[in-house]
Amino acid sequence: MIEYAVRGPVDDLALSQLHAAAFAENARLVRWGERLARHSLSWVTATDGGRLVGFVHLAWDGDRHAFLLDAVVAPDRQRAGIGTELVTRAVRLAADAGCTWLHADFAPDLAPFFHDRCGLPATAAALARLHR
């Protein structure tokens, strides 16, 4: 059974490994706790039997703009509604905090998930990759 938590405890190693697995990247330890403390409006975790299986980060500008970042679900748990639930909860958190705008960027292949499953509208935006 999946348990969702707002601002749930974050283990840097577990989240770094989840992020690397979901994005097919080499694992590197990220100090998530420090990052979240500095930049977050909130975040939502999804666990199954104590195992971290999903996460979404909600950063913000301190006023009206929230930014949906690092939405990730463990590869073996994808397509089971976990990501949709994480995003839905993050959107509600942003609205409850008084944000007017929610920004989300993602790879083109994830457009059906964010637009169709999560209900986020397609918009014109610019995104520049600064480092590889």
C-alpha positions as CSV (number, residue, x, y, z in Angstrom):
1,M,0.0,0.0,0.0
2,I,1.4,3.4,-1.0
3,E,1.7,6.0,1.7
4,Y,2.0,9.7,0.7
5,A,3.5,12.3,3.0
6,V,3.8,16.0,2.6
7,R,7.3,17.1,3.6
8,G,8.0,13.5,4.5
9,P,11.5,12.6,5.7
10,V,14.0,12.5,2.9
11,D,17.0,10.2,3.0
12,D,19.7,11.7,0.7
13,L,21.0,8.4,-0.5
14,A,17.6,6.8,-1.1
15,L,16.3,9.8,-3.1
16,S,19.6,10.1,-5.1
17,Q,19.3,6.4,-6.0
18,L,15.6,6.8,-7.0
19,H,16.3,9.8,-9.1
20,A,19.2,8.1,-10.9
21,A,17.2,5.0,-11.6
22,A,14.1,6.9,-12.8
23,F,16.1,9.1,-15.1
24,A,18.6,6.4,-16.2
25,E,21.6,8.5,-14.9
26,N,24.7,7.5,-13.0
27,A,24.0,7.7,-9.3
28,R,25.6,10.6,-7.5
29,L,24.9,11.6,-3.9
30,V,22.8,14.8,-3.8
31,R,22.3,16.6,-0.5
32,W,18.5,16.7,-0.9
33,G,17.7,17.7,2.6
34,E,19.8,20.9,2.3
35,R,18.4,21.7,-1.1
36,L,14.8,21.2,0.1
37,A,15.3,23.3,3.2
38,R,16.6,26.2,1.0
39,H,14.3,26.2,-2.0
40,S,11.1,24.4,-1.2
41,L,7.5,25.4,-0.7
42,S,7.0,21.7,-0.1
43,W,7.5,18.2,-1.4
44,V,5.6,14.9,-1.4
45,T,7.0,11.5,-0.9
46,A,5.5,8.1,-1.8
47,T,6.6,5.0,0.1
48,D,5.7,1.4,0.0
49,G,6.6,-0.6,3.0
50,G,9.2,2.0,4.0
51,R,10.8,2.0,0.5
52,L,10.8,5.4,-1.3
53,V,9.0,4.8,-4.6
54,G,8.1,8.4,-5.6
55,F,8.9,12.0,-5.0
56,V,8.0,15.4,-6.3
57,H,9.6,18.8,-5.3
58,L,7.6,22.0,-5.2
59,A,10.0,25.0,-5.3
60,W,8.8,28.6,-5.4
61,D,9.7,32.2,-5.7
62,G,8.3,33.1,-2.2
63,D,5.2,34.6,-3.7
64,R,3.0,33.6,-6.6
65,H,5.1,31.2,-8.7
66,A,5.6,27.5,-7.8
67,F,7.8,25.2,-9.8
68,L,7.2,21.5,-10.1
69,L,10.6,19.7,-10.1
70,D,12.0,16.2,-9.8
71,A,8.8,14.3,-10.3
72,V,10.1,10.7,-10.1
73,V,8.7,7.2,-9.6
74,A,10.7,4.1,-9.3
75,P,10.9,2.3,-12.7
76,D,9.3,-0.9,-11.3
77,R,6.3,1.2,-9.9
78,Q,5.6,3.4,-12.9
79,R,2.2,3.5,-14.6
80,A,0.4,2.6,-11.4
81,G,-0.9,6.1,-10.6
82,I,1.8,7.1,-8.1
83,G,3.2,9.9,-10.3
84,T,-0.3,11.3,-11.0
85,E,-1.1,11.3,-7.2
86,L,2.2,13.0,-6.4
87,V,1.6,15.8,-9.0
88,T,-2.0,16.2,-7.9
89,R,-1.0,16.7,-4.3
90,A,1.8,19.1,-5.3
91,V,-0.7,21.2,-7.4
92,R,-3.0,21.3,-4.4
93,L,-0.2,22.4,-2.1
94,A,0.8,25.2,-4.4
95,A,-2.8,26.4,-4.7
96,D,-3.3,26.2,-0.9
97,A,-0.2,28.3,-0.4
98,G,-1.7,31.1,-2.6
99,C,0.4,30.5,-5.7
100,T,-1.2,31.8,-8.9
101,W,1.1,30.0,-11.3
102,L,2.6,26.5,-11.4
103,H,5.5,26.0,-13.8
104,A,6.5,22.5,-15.0
105,D,9.0,21.5,-17.5
106,F,9.7,18.0,-18.7
107,A,11.0,15.9,-21.6
108,P,8.8,15.8,-24.7
109,D,8.0,12.1,-24.1
110,L,6.4,12.9,-20.8
111,A,3.9,15.4,-22.3
112,P,1.0,12.8,-22.3
113,F,1.6,12.2,-18.5
114,F,1.7,15.9,-17.5
115,H,-1.0,17.1,-19.9
116,D,-3.4,14.1,-20.1
117,R,-3.0,12.3,-16.8
118,C,-2.2,15.3,-14.6
119,G,-4.3,17.9,-16.4
120,L,-1.5,20.5,-16.8
121,P,-2.2,22.6,-19.9
122,A,0.4,22.9,-22.7
123,T,2.0,26.4,-22.8
124,A,4.7,28.2,-24.7
125,A,7.9,28.3,-22.7
126,A,11.6,28.5,-23.2
127,L,14.1,26.1,-21.7
128,A,17.9,26.3,-22.2
129,R,20.3,23.6,-21.1
130,L,23.3,25.5,-19.6
131,H,25.6,22.6,-18.8
132,R,25.8,19.0,-19.8
